[in-house]
Amino acid sequence: PFTNAAQVAGKIALIERGFCPFNQKVANAQAAGATAVLIANNVTPGLPSMAGSNATIVIPSLGITQALGNAIRAQLPTATVNARLAVDTT
């Protein structure tokens, strides 16, 4: 569970890879009110594999590189970071 649920509610959660399954991370973020999840890899190079499933998860989630996660995290204390996740259904 999130200890900062009020800060996550209505936002895209940035979560670092590690310690628990991806589907558990996303389910916890959804329960805290997150609108989507970015899972930042904790190693370089590459993307996290995002294995697992949970039929109760309805918010989108996306694995991102460690470098991108670090770049987003660096902006959080000083600015609002706006992001949009789009799904290509074609």
Secondary structure in CASP SS format (residue, H / E / C, confidence):
PFRMAT SS
TARGET T0000
AUTHOR 0000-0000-0000
METHOD secondary structure of the structure
MODEL  1
P C 1.00
F C 1.00
T C 1.00
N C 1.00
A H 1.00
A H 1.00
Q H 1.00
V H 1.00
A C 1.00
G C 1.00
K C 1.00
I E 1.00
A E 1.00
L E 1.00
I E 1.00
E E 1.00
R C 1.00
G C 1.00
F C 1.00
C C 1.00
P C 1.00
F H 1.00
N H 1.00
Q H 1.00
K H 1.00
V H 1.00
A H 1.00
N H 1.00
A H 1.00
Q H 1.00
A H 1.00
A C 1.00
G C 1.00
A C 1.00
T C 1.00
A E 1.00
V E 1.00
L E 1.00
I E 1.00
A E 1.00
N C 1.00
N C 1.00
V C 1.00
T C 1.00
P C 1.00
G C 1.00
L C 1.00
P C 1.00
S C 1.00
M C 1.00
A C 1.00
G C 1.00
S C 1.00
N C 1.00
A C 1.00
T C 1.00
I C 1.00
V C 1.00
I C 1.00
P C 1.00
S E 1.00
L E 1.00
G E 1.00
I E 1.00
T C 1.00
Q H 1.00
A H 1.00
L H 1.00
G H 1.00
N H 1.00
A H 1.00
I H 1.00
R H 1.00
A H 1.00
Q H 1.00
L C 1.00
P C 1.00
T C 1.00
A C 1.00
T C 1.00
V C 1.00
N C 1.00
A C 1.00
R C 1.00
L C 1.00
A C 1.00
V C 1.00
D C 1.00
T C 1.00
T C 1.00
END
